[in-house]
Amino acid sequence: MLKRLRLWSAVRRLRSQDEKARLRAIAALDGLRDCDTSKPLIAALDDRSSAVRAAAAEALSSFARGRDEALQVLPERLSHMGDEGRCAAAHFLGLTLIDESVEILVGMLEDYSSEVRCAAAAALRDGVKRPTAIESLVRALGDPEPEVRLTAAKTLGELGETEWEKAVKGETADFERLGSCGGFRSIIPLLRVMSRSRRDEAEMQAAAKGLAVLGKNALAPIAAALEDRFLSVRRTAVEMLGNLGDAKAVEPLLRTLTDSDEDVRLAAAKALVVLHQATEGREAELSTARITEVLLLLMGDTSSSVRAVAIRALGDLRCGRAIQPLMEALEDRFEDRFTVFAVAEALAKLGNQVFDPLLKILREAGGGQSRRRASAAEALGYLGDKRAVPPLIEMLRDADADIRARAAGALGRLGDRTALEPLLSVLKDKVSVVQLNAISSLGKLGDPRAAEPLCEVLFHDCWGRDHSVLVEAAEVLCRLLGPRVLEAMAKEPGNDRWAAQQAIAEAIANSEE
């Protein structure tokens, strides 16, 4: 009963405004080791006084029960502590010599506060012989704060790894020296520098020089970084593998295409294309076959961005094996236009070998094939074959508005002036997107005969038209007639409608950007 009263009294004194009273309370709690003293001592780690925080850390670490209970609750409590409290917690953890405390300190090396990261790096001196501690301290050498790097290097130096202390001086040149002094072990901290969201140009250049020292021999350790727990490091490692130009990087990159993060998969698909372009001869043939196989699988990825990159990459590879899957991708299974556009662009890169199949799809009958036919029209426009002009003109009269719109846009990309009159007739279409694509294509044709019909649309037939259609008409007229002529026309009697004036002002502003 007496001990319980002493515990209650000590806890009460911890709330005192007098620092000495709180220190006496800590001393009293330290003497009550058979009572539940760990909770008030853990709370004291966040005290406003550094002396009280240090005394609480010493008291917690001095007896097993308090230490064990603190290690159980600290991971959750850290998020509720201030910076100074977390520093005191790091000091307490450094006084213990068990795996649990090292694990918590390793996590604290990623704290948002540089002071806490410094405290964690310093506290790891007692647990530095553990592999996880060494790995995390080496990673900390890429920290954006010089003080954290210096503390981590000093801690590593106490183990006998003096090369890190020689490299790290708390300056930008640290990162260049890391490549020379640390060998392959320096890759992770250097990748951390390269992957920062807030990038310092000088530090980026120094890190790039440090990595350049390692050259192509760094492939294996960079590939190992693809398994790193940090997304930014994995993404940077993917980009670097692509830039190495070594066919041996293909397999590690292919494995990364199954990464749980969309950004990493996206970077991997792009890196594979860069890598393929850098390889030659037999190696290029082998990598093309392997890359094509995986890119075809990525066409079914859950992310539209990854699908689009994979599809465009298949077009860049110009592999005949991709033709049939890409043709099948014109089906309705993709709901997003982003992917459909990518399919159209990829097919266009495959050249004349896809012209006849696309033309066949375009002329298919049946309402259920509308998206497939619209995508075929899109692809024919990107293909650049003038033989597609007559069938695309025919599609301007199709019952499906999407097909009419895609056909109108495709005719502009083909640039054949025989499409002028058909496109002018589409200006009376009831669907805004069809009108918009027709006007845009008239601008691409650059035929001055389109000026008069477009003036009619802008000044006299603007009622009920979408604002974007009027702005597009004004922009095309700006290119055909010039801004000054268009402004003068807008001042003529009967041409002063508010909708036209707004569209002209916006078009002229866009042309000046």
Secondary structure per residue as TSV (DSSP state, phi and psi in degrees):
chain	resnum	aa	ss	phi	psi
A	1	M	-	360.0	-40.3
A	2	L	H	-63.2	-40.4
A	3	K	H	-64.6	-36.0
A	4	R	H	-65.3	-39.2
A	5	L	H	-65.9	-40.2
A	6	R	H	-64.0	-39.3
A	7	L	H	-62.6	-46.9
A	8	W	H	-60.4	-41.9
A	9	S	H	-65.0	-41.7
A	10	A	H	-66.0	-42.3
A	11	V	H	-62.0	-40.0
A	12	R	H	-63.9	-40.7
A	13	R	H	-67.9	-22.8
A	14	L	T	-65.1	-18.6
A	15	R	T	-90.6	0.2
A	16	S	-	-67.7	151.7
A	17	Q	S	-78.1	-15.5
A	18	D	-	-86.2	120.4
A	19	E	H	-60.6	-40.6
A	20	K	H	-63.9	-36.5
A	21	A	H	-65.1	-39.3
A	22	R	H	-68.5	-36.4
A	23	L	H	-65.6	-38.6
A	24	R	H	-65.6	-34.4
A	25	A	H	-65.0	-40.3
A	26	I	H	-62.2	-43.9
A	27	A	H	-61.5	-40.0
A	28	A	H	-65.7	-41.6
A	29	L	H	-65.1	-35.5
A	30	D	H	-63.2	-29.3
A	31	G	H	-83.8	-10.9
A	32	L	-	-102.5	57.3
A	33	R	T	-72.0	-10.5
A	34	D	T	-98.9	6.0
A	35	C	S	-111.7	171.9
A	36	D	S	-80.0	78.8
A	37	T	-	-100.9	-9.2
A	38	S	H	-65.3	-39.2
A	39	K	H	-63.4	-49.8
A	40	P	H	-64.7	-32.4
A	41	L	H	-69.4	-39.0
A	42	I	H	-63.3	-41.1
A	43	A	H	-63.0	-34.0
A	44	A	H	-70.0	-17.1
A	45	L	T	-63.0	-21.3
A	46	D	T	-101.2	16.8
A	47	D	-	-64.1	153.3
A	48	R	S	-72.7	-15.5
A	49	S	-	-97.8	129.3
A	50	S	H	-65.4	-33.6
A	51	A	H	-65.6	-40.5
A	52	V	H	-68.0	-41.9
A	53	R	H	-60.9	-44.4
A	54	A	H	-64.8	-41.1
A	55	A	H	-64.6	-38.8
A	56	A	H	-65.2	-41.9
A	57	A	H	-61.8	-43.3
A	58	E	H	-63.3	-42.2
A	59	A	H	-66.1	-41.6
A	60	L	H	-63.7	-39.4
A	61	S	H	-79.4	-12.0
A	62	S	T	-83.3	-14.1
A	63	F	S	-138.6	143.8
A	64	A	H	-59.2	-42.9
A	65	R	H	-62.2	-47.5
A	66	G	H	-63.2	-40.3
A	67	R	H	-62.3	-48.0
A	68	D	H	-64.6	-42.6
A	69	E	H	-65.8	-38.2
A	70	A	H	-64.4	-41.3
A	71	L	H	-64.9	-26.5
A	72	Q	H	-75.0	-39.0
A	73	V	H	-97.7	-19.2
A	74	L	H	-59.9	-44.2
A	75	P	H	-53.0	-37.7
A	76	E	H	-78.8	-36.8
A	77	R	H	-72.3	-26.2
A	78	L	G	-56.8	-37.8
A	79	S	G	-67.5	-17.4
A	80	H	G	-99.3	-3.8
A	81	M	S	-91.0	156.1
A	82	G	-	-77.5	177.5
A	83	D	H	-59.2	-44.4
A	84	E	H	-66.8	-36.1
A	85	G	H	-65.2	-40.1
A	86	R	H	-69.0	-33.5
A	87	C	H	-63.7	-41.4
A	88	A	H	-65.3	-37.8
A	89	A	H	-62.8	-39.3
A	90	A	H	-62.8	-40.1
A	91	H	H	-61.4	-44.6
A	92	F	H	-60.5	-45.5
A	93	L	H	-63.5	-33.5
A	94	G	H	-69.2	-20.2
A	95	L	T	-83.5	-10.3
A	96	T	-	-101.0	156.9
A	97	L	-	-125.1	41.3
A	98	I	S	-121.1	162.3
A	99	D	H	-61.3	-35.8
A	100	E	H	-61.3	-41.3
A	101	S	H	-69.3	-37.3
A	102	V	H	-62.9	-41.4
A	103	E	H	-61.1	-41.5
A	104	I	H	-66.8	-42.3
A	105	L	H	-63.2	-37.6
A	106	V	H	-60.2	-42.4
A	107	G	H	-65.0	-34.2
A	108	M	H	-72.0	-15.1
A	109	L	T	-67.9	-11.9
A	110	E	T	-106.1	13.3
A	111	D	-	-60.7	151.3
A	112	Y	S	-70.5	-20.4
A	113	S	-	-92.8	127.7
A	114	S	H	-65.9	-30.9
A	115	E	H	-64.3	-40.8
A	116	V	H	-68.4	-40.0
A	117	R	H	-62.5	-39.7
A	118	C	H	-62.3	-45.5
A	119	A	H	-62.4	-39.5
A	120	A	H	-66.9	-41.9
A	121	A	H	-63.3	-40.8
A	122	A	H	-68.1	-38.7
A	123	A	H	-68.6	-23.5
A	124	L	G	-74.4	-0.5
A	125	R	G	-59.5	-32.7
A	126	D	G	-81.1	-18.4
A	127	G	T	-114.7	15.9
A	128	V	T	-68.1	-19.6
A	129	K	T	-72.8	-11.4
A	130	R	S	-79.6	135.7
A	131	P	H	-56.1	-39.1
A	132	T	H	-64.2	-35.4
A	133	A	H	-68.8	-42.9
A	134	I	H	-62.2	-48.1
A	135	E	H	-58.1	-43.2
A	136	S	H	-71.1	-35.9
A	137	L	H	-67.9	-38.2
A	138	V	H	-63.9	-41.1
A	139	R	H	-59.8	-37.4
A	140	A	H	-66.7	-14.2
A	141	L	T	-67.4	-12.7
A	142	G	T	-99.1	12.9
A	143	D	-	-63.8	144.2
A	144	P	S	-68.4	-19.1
A	145	E	S	-96.3	123.8
A	146	P	H	-55.8	-38.5
A	147	E	H	-63.5	-37.0
A	148	V	H	-67.4	-42.1
A	149	R	H	-62.2	-43.8
A	150	L	H	-63.0	-42.7
A	151	T	H	-65.1	-43.1
A	152	A	H	-63.4	-41.7
A	153	A	H	-65.9	-38.9
A	154	K	H	-65.1	-41.7
A	155	T	H	-63.0	-42.7
A	156	L	H	-64.7	-37.1
A	157	G	H	-63.5	-31.6
A	158	E	H	-67.0	-18.7
A	159	L	T	-83.1	-13.8
A	160	G	T	111.6	-3.0
A	161	E	-	-87.5	72.5
A	162	T	H	-72.5	-13.3
A	163	E	H	-62.7	-30.7
A	164	W	H	-70.0	-38.8
A	165	E	H	-65.7	-33.7
A	166	K	H	-68.3	-33.6
A	167	A	H	-79.9	-37.3
A	168	V	-	-97.0	116.3
A	169	K	S	-121.9	6.9
A	170	G	S	78.7	30.3
A	171	E	S	-136.7	171.5
A	172	T	T	-60.4	-36.4
A	173	A	T	-65.1	-9.6
A	174	D	H	-51.2	-43.6
A	175	F	H	-70.9	-32.1
A	176	E	H	-69.7	-39.5
A	177	R	H	-69.9	-29.4
A	178	L	H	-58.2	-39.9
A	179	G	H	-62.1	-37.8
A	180	S	H	-78.2	-39.5
A	181	C	H	-86.6	-36.7
A	182	G	H	-95.5	-10.2
A	183	G	G	62.0	-147.4
A	184	F	G	-64.2	-23.9
A	185	R	G	-67.5	-18.0
A	186	S	G	-83.2	-4.0
A	187	I	H	-63.1	-45.5
A	188	I	H	-60.7	-50.8
A	189	P	H	-61.5	-35.3
A	190	L	H	-69.0	-38.1
A	191	L	H	-64.7	-33.9
A	192	R	H	-61.9	-40.8
A	193	V	H	-63.1	-44.4
A	194	M	H	-67.9	-23.1
A	195	S	T	-101.4	7.2
A	196	R	-	-64.4	143.6
A	197	S	S	-71.5	-37.6
A	198	R	S	-100.8	99.9
A	199	R	-	-94.1	132.9
A	200	D	-	-97.8	121.3
A	201	E	H	-59.3	-43.5
A	202	A	H	-64.2	-42.2
A	203	E	H	-67.6	-37.7
A	204	M	H	-60.8	-43.9
A	205	Q	H	-65.2	-40.7
A	206	A	H	-64.3	-41.6
A	207	A	H	-65.8	-38.8
A	208	A	H	-63.5	-38.9
A	209	K	H	-66.5	-39.0
A	210	G	H	-62.1	-40.7
A	211	L	H	-71.5	-33.8
A	212	A	H	-63.1	-29.8
A	213	V	H	-59.7	-35.1
A	214	L	H	-77.3	-28.2
A	215	G	G	61.7	-154.3
A	216	K	G	-67.5	-18.0
A	217	N	G	-65.4	-11.9
A	218	A	G	-83.5	-0.3
A	219	L	H	-55.3	-49.7
A	220	A	H	-62.8	-48.8
A	221	P	H	-67.2	-32.5
A	222	I	H	-67.7	-39.3
A	223	A	H	-61.6	-36.6
A	224	A	H	-64.6	-29.9
A	225	A	G	-69.3	-11.8
A	226	L	G	-66.3	-15.5
A	227	E	G	-97.2	4.6
A	228	D	-	-60.8	149.0
A	229	R	S	-74.3	-15.4
A	230	F	-	-96.1	126.8
A	231	L	H	-57.0	-45.5
A	232	S	H	-62.3	-36.7
A	233	V	H	-69.1	-42.2
A	234	R	H	-62.3	-42.2
A	235	R	H	-65.1	-42.5
A	236	T	H	-67.0	-38.7
A	237	A	H	-61.7	-39.3
A	238	V	H	-61.4	-47.2
A	239	E	H	-62.0	-40.6
A	240	M	H	-68.2	-37.4
A	241	L	H	-62.6	-39.0
A	242	G	H	-63.7	-35.5
A	243	N	H	-81.3	-12.1
A	244	L	H	-67.7	-28.4
A	245	G	-	71.5	22.7
A	246	D	-	-109.3	124.3
A	247	A	G	-60.8	-21.0
A	248	K	G	-67.9	-13.9
A	249	A	G	-80.8	-9.5
A	250	V	H	-60.4	-50.9
A	251	E	H	-61.1	-47.3
A	252	P	H	-58.6	-39.1
A	253	L	H	-67.3	-37.6
A	254	L	H	-63.2	-37.6
A	255	R	H	-65.5	-31.6
A	256	T	H	-70.3	-17.3
A	257	L	T	-66.6	-10.0
A	258	T	T	-102.0	9.2
A	259	D	-	-56.9	147.3
A	260	S	S	-68.9	-19.1
A	261	D	S	-97.8	133.5
A	262	E	H	-62.0	-41.2
A	263	D	H	-63.2	-37.7
A	264	V	H	-68.0	-43.0
A	265	R	H	-62.8	-39.9
A	266	L	H	-63.5	-46.3
A	267	A	H	-63.4	-37.5
A	268	A	H	-65.4	-42.2
A	269	A	H	-62.5	-42.6
A	270	K	H	-66.2	-41.4
A	271	A	H	-64.1	-35.5
A	272	L	H	-62.9	-39.2
A	273	V	H	-66.1	-44.8
A	274	V	H	-60.3	-42.9
A	275	L	H	-65.2	-41.5
A	276	H	H	-62.9	-39.6
A	277	Q	H	-66.8	-22.8
A	278	A	H	-90.4	-13.1
A	279	T	-	-95.5	155.0
A	280	E	-	-134.3	164.2
A	281	G	H	62.9	-142.4
A	282	R	H	-61.1	-36.5
A	283	E	H	-61.2	-40.2
A	284	A	H	-64.7	-39.6
A	285	E	H	-63.2	-45.0
A	286	L	H	-65.1	-43.5
A	287	S	H	-67.2	-34.7
A	288	T	H	-60.7	-47.2
A	289	A	H	-61.9	-44.8
A	290	R	H	-69.9	-43.3
A	291	I	H	-65.3	-41.2
A	292	T	H	-59.5	-43.1
A	293	E	H	-57.4	-44.5
A	294	V	H	-76.9	-37.1
A	295	L	H	-63.1	-33.6
A	296	L	H	-63.8	-36.1
A	297	L	H	-68.3	-36.3
A	298	L	H	-69.0	-15.1
A	299	M	T	-61.9	-18.5
A	300	G	T	-101.1	13.9
A	301	D	-	-62.6	151.0
A	302	T	S	-70.4	-21.3
A	303	S	-	-93.2	127.9
A	304	S	H	-64.8	-33.5
A	305	S	H	-65.0	-44.2
A	306	V	H	-65.7	-42.5
A	307	R	H	-58.7	-46.6
A	308	A	H	-63.0	-42.5
A	309	V	H	-64.6	-42.5
A	310	A	H	-63.1	-42.4
A	311	I	H	-65.8	-44.8
A	312	R	H	-65.2	-35.5
A	313	A	H	-64.0	-38.4
A	314	L	H	-61.9	-37.8
A	315	G	H	-65.8	-40.0
A	316	D	H	-65.2	-34.1
A	317	L	H	-71.1	-23.5
A	318	R	T	52.9	43.2
A	319	C	-	-93.3	125.6
A	320	G	G	-59.3	-26.7
A	321	R	G	-63.7	-21.6
A	322	A	G	-83.6	-11.3
A	323	I	H	-60.0	-53.0
A	324	Q	H	-62.7	-47.2
A	325	P	H	-59.9	-36.7
A	326	L	H	-69.2	-38.3
A	327	M	H	-63.4	-40.1
A	328	E	H	-67.7	-27.3
A	329	A	T	-70.8	-10.3
A	330	L	T	-73.3	-7.0
A	331	E	S	-66.8	177.0
A	332	D	T	-80.6	9.8
A	333	R	T	-71.9	-18.4
A	334	F	-	-100.5	119.0
A	335	E	-	-84.2	-25.1
A	336	D	-	-90.0	138.8
A	337	R	H	-66.5	-27.8
A	338	F	H	-56.4	-45.4
A	339	T	H	-70.3	-40.8
A	340	V	H	-61.4	-43.4
A	341	F	H	-60.8	-40.9
A	342	A	H	-62.2	-40.7
A	343	V	H	-61.5	-44.6
A	344	A	H	-61.2	-44.3
A	345	E	H	-65.3	-41.0
A	346	A	H	-64.9	-42.8
A	347	L	H	-62.8	-38.5
A	348	A	H	-61.8	-34.0
A	349	K	H	-71.1	-17.2
A	350	L	T	-81.8	-6.1
A	351	G	G	82.1	-161.4
A	352	N	G	-63.1	-19.1
A	353	Q	G	-65.5	-14.7
A	354	V	G	-105.6	0.1
A	355	F	H	-62.4	-53.7
A	356	D	H	-62.0	-44.8
A	357	P	H	-60.6	-37.8
A	358	L	H	-68.3	-39.9
A	359	L	H	-63.9	-37.7
A	360	K	H	-63.7	-42.2
A	361	I	H	-64.9	-41.0
A	362	L	H	-58.3	-35.2
A	363	R	T	-93.9	7.2
A	364	E	-	-64.6	145.1
A	365	A	-	-97.4	158.9
A	366	G	S	111.4	129.7
A	367	G	G	-65.4	-23.1
A	368	G	G	-73.9	-8.8
A	369	Q	G	-102.2	16.4
A	370	S	H	-61.1	-47.0
A	371	R	H	-66.9	-39.5
A	372	R	H	-61.0	-43.8
A	373	R	H	-69.6	-38.5
A	374	A	H	-63.5	-40.4
A	375	S	H	-67.6	-35.8
A	376	A	H	-64.1	-40.0
A	377	A	H	-61.7	-42.0
A	378	E	H	-59.5	-47.3
A	379	A	H	-64.3	-38.5
A	380	L	H	-63.4	-33.5
A	381	G	H	-65.7	-41.5
A	382	Y	H	-70.7	-27.1
A	383	L	H	-64.7	-33.8
A	384	G	T	81.9	12.9
A	385	D	-	-91.1	117.7
A	386	K	G	-65.0	-15.1
A	387	R	G	-63.3	-18.3
A	388	A	G	-80.5	-10.0
A	389	V	H	-61.0	-53.5
A	390	P	H	-57.6	-48.3
A	391	P	H	-64.9	-32.2
A	392	L	H	-69.6	-37.5
A	393	I	H	-60.8	-39.9
A	394	E	H	-61.4	-36.9
A	395	M	H	-70.3	-13.8
A	396	L	T	-65.6	-15.0
A	397	R	T	-104.8	9.5
A	398	D	-	-65.5	153.6
A	399	A	S	-72.0	-22.9
A	400	D	-	-89.2	123.4
A	401	A	H	-64.1	-36.1
A	402	D	H	-64.0	-40.0
A	403	I	H	-66.3	-42.7
A	404	R	H	-61.1	-42.0
A	405	A	H	-66.0	-45.1
A	406	R	H	-65.6	-39.8
A	407	A	H	-63.5	-41.0
A	408	A	H	-62.8	-43.5
A	409	G	H	-65.3	-39.1
A	410	A	H	-64.8	-38.1
A	411	L	H	-63.0	-34.7
A	412	G	H	-66.6	-39.4
A	413	R	H	-67.9	-30.4
A	414	L	H	-74.6	-26.9
A	415	G	T	68.9	25.8
A	416	D	-	-95.3	122.5
A	417	R	G	-73.6	-7.2
A	418	T	G	-66.7	-14.3
A	419	A	G	-86.4	-0.1
A	420	L	H	-57.7	-57.8
A	421	E	H	-61.6	-45.8
A	422	P	H	-58.1	-39.3
A	423	L	H	-68.2	-36.8
A	424	L	H	-63.3	-36.2
A	425	S	H	-66.3	-26.8
A	426	V	G	-74.7	-13.0
A	427	L	G	-61.4	-18.6
A	428	K	G	-95.0	5.1
A	429	D	-	-60.2	148.3
A	430	K	S	-80.0	-14.0
A	431	V	S	-100.1	128.3
A	432	S	H	-61.7	-41.4
A	433	V	H	-66.7	-29.9
A	434	V	H	-68.1	-45.6
A	435	Q	H	-58.8	-45.4
A	436	L	H	-59.9	-47.5
A	437	N	H	-66.4	-36.2
A	438	A	H	-65.4	-44.0
A	439	I	H	-64.8	-42.5
A	440	S	H	-59.9	-41.4
A	441	S	H	-68.5	-36.1
A	442	L	H	-61.5	-37.2
A	443	G	H	-63.9	-38.5
A	444	K	H	-69.1	-33.1
A	445	L	H	-68.3	-33.2
A	446	G	T	67.4	24.7
A	447	D	-	-86.6	122.0
A	448	P	G	-62.6	-17.1
A	449	R	G	-65.9	-15.6
A	450	A	G	-81.2	-11.1
A	451	A	H	-63.4	-47.2
A	452	E	H	-63.3	-49.0
A	453	P	H	-60.7	-35.3
A	454	L	H	-70.8	-34.6
A	455	C	H	-64.1	-37.0
A	456	E	I	-61.9	-43.5
A	457	V	I	-62.7	-44.1
A	458	L	I	-74.1	-42.2
A	459	F	I	-99.5	-31.1
A	460	H	I	-120.0	-18.2
A	461	D	S	-122.9	35.0
A	462	C	-	-87.4	-12.8
A	463	W	T	-63.2	125.7
A	464	G	T	83.1	-4.0
A	465	R	-	-84.2	149.9
A	466	D	-	-65.0	143.1
A	467	H	H	-58.7	-39.1
A	468	S	H	-62.8	-31.8
A	469	V	H	-66.9	-43.8
A	470	L	H	-66.2	-39.1
A	471	V	H	-65.1	-42.3
A	472	E	H	-62.1	-41.6
A	473	A	H	-62.4	-42.6
A	474	A	H	-64.9	-39.4
A	475	E	H	-65.2	-41.1
A	476	V	H	-65.0	-41.4
A	477	L	H	-64.9	-34.3
A	478	C	H	-58.7	-41.0
A	479	R	H	-74.7	-35.6
A	480	L	H	-78.0	-39.6
A	481	L	H	-109.8	-26.2
A	482	G	-	100.6	147.7
A	483	P	H	-60.6	-39.1
A	484	R	H	-65.9	-42.7
A	485	V	H	-63.2	-42.1
A	486	L	H	-65.2	-41.4
A	487	E	H	-62.8	-39.5
A	488	A	H	-65.1	-40.3
A	489	M	H	-64.4	-35.2
A	490	A	H	-66.5	-21.1
A	491	K	T	-89.3	-8.7
A	492	E	S	-69.6	150.6
A	493	P	T	-57.9	134.1
A	494	G	T	89.5	-10.1
A	495	N	-	-106.7	14.1
A	496	D	-	-100.3	28.2
A	497	R	-	-66.6	142.5
A	498	W	H	-59.6	-43.3
A	499	A	H	-60.6	-41.5
A	500	A	H	-67.5	-42.3
A	501	Q	H	-61.0	-42.8
A	502	Q	H	-63.9	-43.2
A	503	A	H	-64.5	-40.4
A	504	I	H	-66.3	-44.5
A	505	A	H	-59.8	-42.9
A	506	E	H	-67.4	-40.1
A	507	A	H	-65.5	-41.8
A	508	I	H	-66.3	-39.9
A	509	A	H	-62.5	-40.8
A	510	N	H	-65.7	-36.5
A	511	S	H	-70.7	-22.6
A	512	E	H	-87.5	-11.5
A	513	E	-	-72.7	360.0
